[in-house]
Structures are given as structure tokens and as C-alpha cells.
Amino acid sequence: MLTKIWRNGMKIYDLEPIILDCWKVCNDIETVFKQIGDGEREPTHDELMNTLMGMKQLYEWKFEQLFEMFEMVLQMQRENNNDSR
């Protein structure tokens, strides 16, 4: 995906859906809270730990990919500025 975007010339507004996707962490945490507090059964300690570890890894990847794309946008802007001189 990153290579395709790089070739097509990424713009700053292309980051918006990726940023919004990262906000899903708040919804995911709320789901965990609801299961603990209002779920039909409380998750076991292992289930809770596995869920949180999985969420942590998932969002580390999402934020890494977002930052990578942000750096691409900055590089492309620098290149465009150099070309226009």
C-alpha cells in the first residue's frame, strides 16, 4: 500500500483516513470496559491480558504506518519545493 501511495504522489489530506483509523483505539478500549463491567460474563485474566497485548501490538503497527506515511509526505513536499526553485 505504501509503495502504491508513494508512486501516486501522496498529499497531506491522504493521511486523514489513517489518522481516523488510529482513533478506533478509543472504541476498542470502550468495548473492553463494557465486557468487564456489563458483559454477560467477565473475561478471565488470561483473556483480558491477551486482548490488551493484541491491541497494543495492533496499534503500534497502525501508528508506525501512519508515521511512515507522514514522513513520506514531508519528503515529497521537500522534493517539490526543491524542484520549484
N, C-alpha and C positions, 0 to 999 in steps of 0.2 A: 504494500500500500504506500509506504513512504517513498519508494522509488518512483512509482507512478505519479504521485503528487509532485515530487521534485522535478520530474521531466515536464510536467504540465505548467509549472510556474505557480507556486503556492503564494497566496495572498494572506494578509493578516486575518481577514474575516473567515478564512478556511479553518482557523483554529476554533471558532465558536462551537461547532458540534462536539469537538473533542473535549473542550473545557466543560461543556454541559454534561457530557458523559461522566466526567470525573465527579460531578456533583452528586451522582447517584449513590455515592458512599453514604450520604445522609439518609437516603431512603433505605439502604441496606441495613444500616445501624438501627433504624426505627423498626424494621422487621424483626431483628434480633430482640430488641426491647419488648415488642409485643408478644413474641413467643415466650420469653421469660416471664413476663407479667400476666399476660392474658391467654396464653396458648392452652390448648386442651391438656397438654402435658408439658411439664418443664423439661427443657433439654438436659441431658446428662452433662457432667463436667467435661467428658471427652468430646461430646457433640459440640458443646459451646467453644471449647478450645480449638477444635478442628475448623469450625466455622470462622472464628476470628482470625486464625492463621491463614486460611484461604483468602479471606477478604483482604488481609494485609498484603499478601503477595499479589493479588489481582490489582489492587490499587497502586502498588509500587510500579507494576508494569504500565498501567494506564498513565501515571504521572511521568514515568520515564519517556514513554512515547510522545506525550504532549510536549515535554521539554525539548525532545529531539526535533519535533516539528517547529517549535518556536525558534530554535537555533537555525533551522533551515530558512525560515522566513527572514531572520536577521541577515543571514549570509546573502540571500538573494537580494535584499534591499541594498546591502553594501555593494554588491556587484552591479546593480542597476545604477547606483549613484556614481560608481567609478566609470561606467560606460557612458554616462551622460556628460562627463567632463571633457 
